Amino acid sequence: MVSSSSTKTNQDKVSESSAQPQNPNRIRDHLANERTYLAWMRSAISLMGFGMLIVRLRILRPPIAPQAPGSAWKLGLAFSIVGLLMVLLSTQHYFGVRDDIELDTYNPPDRWVILSSITILILGIGVIYYIFSAPLDTLNMVIFE
């Protein structure tokens, strides 16, 4: 015979679980959040790698060619800093979205899309400026190994 205390405990558990509506897509939402986070990480690594590439291409010029101090290292540094900031902001965003999914209160923020778009736009303008501001006579003297 089952005691009334264990039956009451089971009924309490059933009533507690039915009192809080759970999102049936909760697991899928968490997995989508994790995929988005990993995409942001790949983008951040790409930005940092592109920054290093810009600096390395500046170093590949032969020593015979005249080299002004230039701004390649500044542009490479900007890409690397944006990549590092993207790591920090995407990690913070991931945990915020995770908590919102658990509380079933998630609303997609527009500010991250706008902020990242403006940042990439500014970096792209910097790359275009760097490419077109390089003197053309020294570009012919580049030796690739």
N, C-alpha and C positions, 0 to 999 in steps of 0.2 A: 504494500500500500504506500502511496506517495504521500509524504507529509504536506500539510498546507503551506508551510513556510517555503519549501522549495517550489511549489506551484506558484505561489505569490511572487517569488523572485523571478521566475520565468515570465509571468504576466507583466511584471514591472519592466523587464527588459524589452518585451514586445511593445508595450505602450511607449517607452522612451524612444525606441527606434522609429516608431510610427509618428511620434510627435515632431521629429525633425525630418523634413523632407530632404532626401539626399539626391544630388544630381546624378542621374544614371550615366552620364558621360564623364564623370569625374576622372577616371583613369585615363581616358582618351585625352582629356584636357591637359592633364599633367604631362603626358607624353608629348603632346604638341608644344607645350611650354618648354620642355627640355630640348626638343628639336630646334625651336626658335633660338634658345640660348646657345646651342652649339653652332648654329648658323652665324650668330653674332661673334662667337669666338673665332670662327674661320675668317670672317671679315676683318676682325682685329689683327689676326696674324698676317693676313694679306697686306693690310695697311703698313704694318711694321716692316714686313719684308720688302714692300715697294719703297719705303723710306730708305732702307739699307741699299737697295739697288740704285737709287738715285745717287747716293753718296759714293758707292763703288764705281759707277760709271764716270764720275768726276775724277776718280783716282786712276782710271784706265788710260787717261791721256798720256802720251809720251812725254818724257821730261824735256825734250827739245822744244815742244810747243810752249809758247808763253801762257802762263796761267795767272789770271787775276785771282784775288781771294775768292770771288764768286759767292753765290748764295745757295749752292747745291746742298751744303751741309745743313743750312737752315731749313730748306724744304724737306730734306730727309728727316731732320729732327721733328718737324711739324707732323709728318706722317707717323712717325714712331710715337709721339705724344698722343696724337688722336687715337692710334691703335690701343695704347695703354688705357686711355680714358674710356674707350669703348669696352674694354675688359671690365673695368670697375663699374661702369654704368649698367652694362648688360647683366652683371652678376646681381647688382642691387635690384634691377627690374625683374629678374628671374624670381628672386625670393618674394618680392612684392606680389607678383602675379600668382605665385604658388599659394601665398596666404589668401589672396582674393578668391582663388578657386576653392580652397577649403571652406571659406565663409560663404561661397556662392554669391559674391558681390563684385565680380570682375566686370569692369568697363574698359574697353581698349582706349589707351591714351593717345592722343594725336601728337603730343609734344615730342615724343621720341622720333617719330617719323619725320617731323619737320626739322628737328635739331640735327639728326643724322644727314638728312638731305642737304641742308645748308652747309654743314661741315664738309661733306664730300664735294659739293659745288665749289666751295672756297679752295679746297686742295686741288681740284681739277684746274681752276683758274691759275693757281700757282704753278702747276706743271706746264700749262700752256705758255705762261709768261716766261718760265725758265727756258723752255725749248726755243721760243722765238727771240729771246734776248741774248742767246749765245751767238758770239761772232761767227760768221760763216767761214772765214778764212781758216780758223783753227779746227773746224769740223772736218776738213779734208785731210788733216794731218793725223787723225786718229788711227792707230795701228791696233788691230785685233789679233790676239794670240791664239 
